[in-house]
Amino acid sequence: MQTIKQYIQHIKGHIRNKEAHDAVEKELIYHLEKSKCAWQEKGYSDIDAEQQAVGEMGNATKLGISLNQIHQPKIDWLLIIPFLLAALCSFLPLLPVEFLLGDFIIRNIVIVGGGMAATLILMRFDFRKLERYSMHLYVLACVLFLIILNGNQVMNGVIFFKVGPLELKGWMALPLFLIAFAGLFAKQKKSFWLLLILYSIGVYFYILLPDISLFFTYTAIVGTLFYASNFSRRQKLACTAAFSFLFICVIGYLLIAPLKPYQLTRMQSIYTPGLEDASTVIYISNMMKQLTWFGTSSQPFAGGAHTDFVLLTILQTYGIVAGVVILCLIAFIIYRIACTLSIIQNEYGRLLIVGGLAYITTQFVYHILMLFGLVPLLSMPIPFISYGIFPMLIGSVAIGLTLSIYRRKSFI
């Protein structure tokens, strides 16, 4: 007869997924030791009780084959396929003016390819290895911001750092903050005030940048992670009050801060929609009223047509039907991620999904509300659809992490 250790090793030999070995071993040891103690209480010796426990578990080969089938890496095709379709839809705004934007199409091929590669790498990567480096990633994001804030370039009032072809921008810190805060909120022992201070440091960086759209997205991610964490209801109410107070302080700071002229202009255009870009607001309003089911124009709106107003471009060029299909596609991605969230027990994995879901939903919903004139005009692209590295890469990180967690759902 086999000992418990030999029995477990025999079972593990039939499980191909080595990542599941530790979880399987812990579970088997728990049940075998519990069974062994029960036999010992009946008067069996230590060796005999162990033999009885092993025999009670059944044939090691059959059990190993069964566990191998259970712990095969899972692939969520219902998330992968809509993601690929959404990424391909990013070419739609570029096609009507193909001769004018040929370089953009080539760049978009590289961007989409890079996003898919990032998703594949993250899917195969064991997300649990990131948790121990949560604070390191937060510090890395802060260091990245210090470099950016001392940048040598300004575009649309936003600072960034450029050396040759390398550009460091504020959005690059967003996935680092997402992964870092997910790990910090997942800890059993965590300080409410420490997390509030860490969040406030990020807010300070985004105000100095200044980029209100990134600040808004950052706040949505951290806020959602907090409310999804295991803090008590009283702490969440206290945090709500603190957030409200902080928001008032931020607005007050922007009103009295000695901003540079380009920063002041940027802030005024954000808090007074239409003040600087009245023609843009009117144009968007008129185009929304003139939309048809199958499109009327092959000359899309020029300013931000492929980034901040990509949905308007698609609606104008391909019609309401195409726009509704794309909206349904993104909405299904959000729904599928939410479904994955409901079956994950691992706290860190659950919060990673929550953070990614908060990012995609915030950008998606704000973009739609912006077109209907319900919120101020901001640089708020649609994940996967808008042209550029930012909407594709961060969206790919969210999808890749979700797939990584889903892949290991049987043993986490």
HELIX and SHEET records of a PDB file:
HELIX    1   1 ILE A    4  LYS A   12  1                                   9    
HELIX    2   2 LYS A   18  ALA A   20  5                                   3    
HELIX    3   3 HIS A   21  GLU A   41  1                                  21    
HELIX    4   4 ASP A   46  MET A   57  1                                  12    
HELIX    5   5 ALA A   60  ILE A   70  1                                  11    
HELIX    6   6 TRP A   77  CYS A   89  1                                  13    
HELIX    7   7 LEU A   92  LEU A   94  5                                   3    
HELIX    8   8 GLY A  102  ARG A  124  1                                  23    
HELIX    9   9 PHE A  127  TYR A  133  5                                   7    
HELIX   10  10 SER A  134  LEU A  149  1                                  16    
HELIX   11  11 GLY A  170  ALA A  173  5                                   4    
HELIX   12  12 LEU A  174  ALA A  186  1                                  13    
HELIX   13  13 PHE A  192  LEU A  208  1                                  17    
HELIX   14  14 ILE A  212  ALA A  228  1                                  17    
HELIX   15  15 ARG A  233  ILE A  256  1                                  24    
HELIX   16  16 PRO A  261  TYR A  271  1                                  11    
HELIX   17  17 ALA A  278  LYS A  289  1                                  12    
HELIX   18  18 VAL A  310  TYR A  318  1                                   9    
HELIX   19  19 ILE A  320  LEU A  341  1                                  22    
HELIX   20  20 GLU A  347  LEU A  371  1                                  25    
HELIX   21  21 ILE A  389  ARG A  407  1                                  19    
SHEET    1   A 3 GLN A 153  MET A 155  0                                        
SHEET    2   A 3 VAL A 158  VAL A 163 -1                                        
SHEET    3   A 3 LEU A 166  LEU A 168 -1                                        
END                                                                             
